[in-house]
Amino acid sequence: MKKMLLITLVTSTVIILSGCLSPAEKHVRQGDLFMEQGNWDNAIAEYISAQELDPSVVVNIRLSHAYANRGTAYYMSGNYNAAIYDFQNAFQQDNAAEVSEILASSYKARAMQYLQNGDYDRAMADADAILVYYNGSDALAFYIRGTALIGKGQWDQAITDLSKAVGIDAAIDSDLKLPQAYLERAKLLLAQGLQTEATQYIERAIVLANEAAGRDPSSAVAYRRLANAYILLQQYDSALNYLSKAMELDPSDSVAYTLMAEIQFKTGDSDAALSNLEKAISMDPNNAAAYYQRAVIYVEQGKMDLAIAGLSKAIELEPQFYLYHNRALVYLTKALQEPDTKNSPLLELAIDDWTKTLELKPDLFQPHFWRGYAYFKMEQWDLAEADLKKAIELSNDPETIRSAENLLQQIARKQAM
């Protein structure tokens, strides 16, 4: 994915007769000697001194080369912050194409580090900087932006950027981020009960994943994406076929085991699902989806404390809106089992999680409804009323609307007493 272009810029030493040297020329000559020795720090210091005395193009170019050489050393050691600083200085002195290219490469390397660390905003900022140097057209920059947007749960924007990346370079989706974005968007639509709209996104993901598998038949990820798509369509036989192919190509794929467990759970074999989830977590302790899926099974089994622990771990690894929403539902379920539900601290925890859910996805009706219901149980009528009315405004689900209207009627009666 990331093509690293390393350029070492050298400056030829200019032979100057010592008797005719000006103060600036003395610094230049000393800088040239340091450059030949690879002593970039001292070379930069000498060229800066020369530049202060004689800001000529020749001195500027020498300083640019010194910064670029030191930046290359930082780049090769993986210190991209220092590399970018030096290349920016090099570019300011002499905006040569090779300096621009390696500066952009440094941004790419640092952005990929940010992505791996989950620092999505900084990754996007670096991607924007890359696009400046490539006049708004660079496949990897759009890929970085799209991948960061997936991490932020902004799937429509992710699809836009990833589509641009693929349009510039079809191979840029080598780990199939674009079909992933389509599938994640479909999951959100399914959660809102919008089956028809979701199916369109799933079908597009299937087309893209098939194209990727055609380009690279050894791509386990392509078959895994296809399996995921057919799971969403509830076509489990097709999903199992693709998943078996993915696991054959990559037996250590933690996500594949997670998807296998999802199919087993949905077809009624919770024990087998738990076994595969344990395998998935042992292969990758940072697999948030595996912790989430295991928590879902624990909820079905009535093991609420284990479910909360699993959801909390998933949130720690990948703070997505649906994880907060589901943990809030578990808190609420436990609170309703207590003799004094009204004063249960679990309701406060649930409300905090629904508030976080709505920070991430403001237009979802379910968090508004359930937060309103939690406020209702706490007898905080005004807050309950506001959330329930918002749920009605946002919802297209008749059952949710009826339930919210029923609770509002009860609130009106209690307030009238």
N, C-alpha and C positions, 0 to 999 in steps of 0.2 A: 504494500500500500504506500509506504512512504519512501520515496526515492531520495536518498541522501546525496546531495551534490557537494562535494568538498573541493574547495579551490584554495590553493596556496598561492598568494600573490608575492612576487619577489621584486626587489628593486635593484637594478644594476648600480654598482658603485661608480660614481663619477669621480674621475681622477682630477684633482685640482691642485695646482701648485701651491704649496703651503705658504709661500711668501705673499700670495695675492688673496688670501682668504679674508672675507668679511666676517663679522661676528655670526651672521646668519648662516654663512657657508660652513663655518666651523661646526656649528650644531648639526647641519645637514650631513657633513662628512662623518661626524661621530655617530649620528643616527644610522648612516649606511653601514658602518662597521658593526654596530649592534644588530642590525638586520641580518647581515651575513652570518652572525653568530647565533641567530635565533633568539636573541635577547629582546623580546618584543616590548617589555615594560620600559626599558631604558631607551629603546629606539623611539617609542612614542613620546617619552619625555623630551628627548633631544629635538624631535621634529616640532613639537609644540613650542619649544623655545625658539626654534628657527622661524616658525610661523608668526610668532609675536613680533619678530624683527623684520620679517619679509614675507607677507602673505601672498606669495606668488603661486601660480598654478602648479609649478614644479614641486614646491614644498607641500602644497595641499595633497597632491597625488602621492607623495612619499608617506605623508601621515595617514592617508587613506589605506595604503598598502600595509602599514604597520598595524593599524587597527584590524584590518581584515585578517592578517596573519595570526594575531593574538586571538581574534574571534574564532578562527579555524581551530586553534589549539583547544579553546574552550568547548567548541562544538564537538570535537572528537572525544573529549572527556565526558560529554553528556551534560555539561554546565551550560544549558541553553539560555538562561537568564543573562549570564555574563557574555555569551556569544552574541546575543541580540543587541546588547548594549554596545559592544564593539562594532558590530556591523552597521548599526544605526549611525555611529560616529563616522565610520568609513564612508557610508553613503552620503552623509552631509558634506564631506570633503570632496568626494568625487563620485558622482552618481553613475558610475560605470555599470554596464549590464551585469558583469560577473559579480559585483558587490551586491546588486539588487537580488540576483538569483540566490546567492548563499544566505542573504538575510531572510528571504522568503523560506528557504529550506530550514533555517533555524526556527522560524515561527512554526513551521509544520511539525518539527520534532517536539517543540515545547507544547504545542496544542495537543499532540497525541499523548504526551505525558499527562496533561490536564484531563483528557478524556479518561484515561486509565484510572486516575485518582478521583473521578467523579466531580471535578471542578469545572462544571459545564459553562458557566459564564465566562471564565477566563479562556477556555478553549474557543468559545465563539468570538471573543475579542481578538484572539490571535488569528482566527480564520478571516475575520474582517481585514486585519492587517495584511494577510497574504493576498487577498483580493485586490488590495491597493496596488501591489507590485505586479499583478497579472491582469490589470485593467478589467477586473470584475469577472474573469473567466478562468477558473482553476477548479478541476474536478475534486481534488483532495480537500480544498478549502470548503467547498459545498458539502462534501462528505462529512467533514469535521463538524460543520454547523448542524447538519441534519442529525448526526449521531448525538450531539449534545442536546438537541431539541427532543429526541426520543427520551434521553435521560431526564429531561425536564417535564416529560409528559405532554409536550406540545406537538401532537402528531400531525395536524394539518400542515403546520409550518415545516415540520420534518419532512413530510412527503414532498413539499415544494422544493426544498433545498436538495434532497437526495435525488429527486427527478432531474434537477439541473446537473448534478454530479454524473449521473448515468448518461445524460444527454451529451456531455462532453467526452466521457470515457466509459463505455459500456461495462468494462471490467472493474470499474470503481466499486461496484456492489459485491466484491468478492466475498464479503462475509454477510451479504444479503440484508443490509440494513433497510433498504427500501421496502421489500416485502414485509419485513418486520414492522415497519411503520404503518403499512396498510393493515396488518393484522391487529396491531394495538389500537388503531382507530376503530376497527370493527368491534373489538371487545368493548370499547366504550359505548358504541351504539347498541350493542346487544344488552349491556347493563341498563340502558334506557328503554329497552323493549322495542328498538327500531330494527327489526329483523331484515326487512327488505333493503334498507340502506346499508346495513352491515354486510349483507351478502355481496353487494357490489364491490366493496373493499376487499372482501375475502377472495372473490373471483379474480380481481386484479393481482392480488398477492400470488395466487396460484399460477397465473400467466408468467409473472416475473420469475418465480422460483423455478418453473419448468424451463424458462429460457436460460437461467443460470446453470441448471443441471445439464442442459444441452451443451453449454460452453465448456463445462467441467463435470463430466460424469462421476468424478471421484469426490465431489463436494458433498460431504455428509450434511453440512448446514442446509444446502438446498433441499434435500429430502426431509430434513427436520422441519423446515418451514412448510413444506407441503403437508406433512403430518399434522402440524399445528393448525393449518387452514382447514383440513378435513375434520379435525376435532371440533372446531367452531361450527362447522356445518353438521355436526353430529353424525358424520359418516365414518364410523369407527373402524370398519373393515379396511377401507381405503387408507385411513390414518395409520393403522397397524402395518400395512404393507410398506408404506413409505418410511415409517419409523424403524422397521426391521432392516431396511436398506441402509438407513443412516447409522444404525448401531453396528451393522456389519462393516461399514467403512471406517467407523471410529468407535470402537468398543469402550473407550474411556470418556465418552461424551455425557457429562453430568445432566445436561438439559434433556437429552434424549430419554434418560431414565425417568426424569421428572414428567415428561409427556406420557411415557408409558404408564406411570403411576396414575396420571389424570384419567387416562382411558380406563384403567382397571377400576378406579374408584367410581367412575360414572357408569360402569357396567356391573357394579355390585360386588367387586372383590377388594374390600378395604385392606385385608391382611396382605395381599400381594402388593397393593399400592404402597402400604407403609414400608414393606421390605425394599421396594425399588427406591423409595424416597431416602431411606437410610443409605443405600448405595450411592445415590446422587450426592448426598451431603458429604459422605466420606470422600468422594472424588473431588468435590469442590465445596469446601466449607462456606464459601461466599455465594452460594446459589440461593438467592432470595426466593425464587419461585418454589424451590423445594420446601423451604420452611413454611411458606404460605400454604402450599398444597397439603402438607402434613397437618397444619393447624386446622384446615377445613375438615379433615378426617377426625381430628380430635373433637371438634365441635359436634360432629355427628355422633360420636361416642360419648358425649357428655363430659369430656375431660377439659373443662373450660380453662383451668389454670395452665395446662400444657398448651392449649390453643393460644392463650394470651402471650405466653413465653415465645411461641413460634412466630406469632405475628410481630411481636416486638423485635425479634431478631431480623425478620424480613424488613421491617421499617428501618432498622439500623443500617442494613446493607443497601436498601433501595427504597427511599421514602416516597412511594407512590400513593396517590389519593385513595385507591381502593383498599390498600392495606390499612390506612387509618380508619376508613369507613367500616371495614370488617371487624377491626379490633373494637371499635365503638359499639358495634352490635353485640359482641361478646360481653363487654362491660355491662351493657344494658340487660342482657339476658341474666347475668349473675345478680344484678341489682334487683330485678323483678322477683328473684327467688328469696330475697331477704325479707324478714318480717317488717322492717321499717324502710321500705323502698324510698320514701320521700327524702329521708336524710342520709341515704347511702352515698358515700364518697365515690362509688363507682359511677354514679350518674354524672358527677363532675368530670371524671376521667373520660366518659363517653362524649360529653359535650365538648371537651377540649379536642378530642379526635375529630369530631364532626366539623368543628371550626377549622381545624387544619385541612380537612378534606376540602372544604369550601374555599379556602385560600388557594388551593391547587386547582380546583375545578368549580368555579363560582356558579355555573349554570346547571348543576345537578339538582334534581328535585328530591332524591332520596335522603341526602344528608339534612336538607331543610325539614323534611317530614319527621325524620327520626329525632333530630335535635329538638324539634317542636314537641314531640311526644315525651322526650326526657324532661323538658321544661314543664310540660303538663303534669307529669308524675311528681315533680318538685313543687307544684302549685304556683309556679311563676307565670301567671296568666298572660301578662303583656308580651313576654318573650316567646311564650308558646304560640300565641296568636300571630305574631309577626312571622315566625318560621312556617307555620301551617299555611298562612295565606300565600307566602312565597312559594311553597311547595305546589299549591293549587295553580299558581300563575305559571310555573315552569313545567308542570306535569302534563303528559298526554295519556296517562294511565288511569282509566276510570275507577279502578279499585282504590288507588291512592287518593284520588280526589274525593271519593265518597268517605273514606276513613278520615281525611283531614276535615271535611265539612262536619262530620259527626263530632269530632273533638272540639271544633269551634263552637258548635251548638252547646256542648257541655260547658265550655268555658263561659259562654254568654249566660247560661243559667246560674252558674256559680257566682259570677260577678254581680248578678242581679239580686242575689240573696242578701 
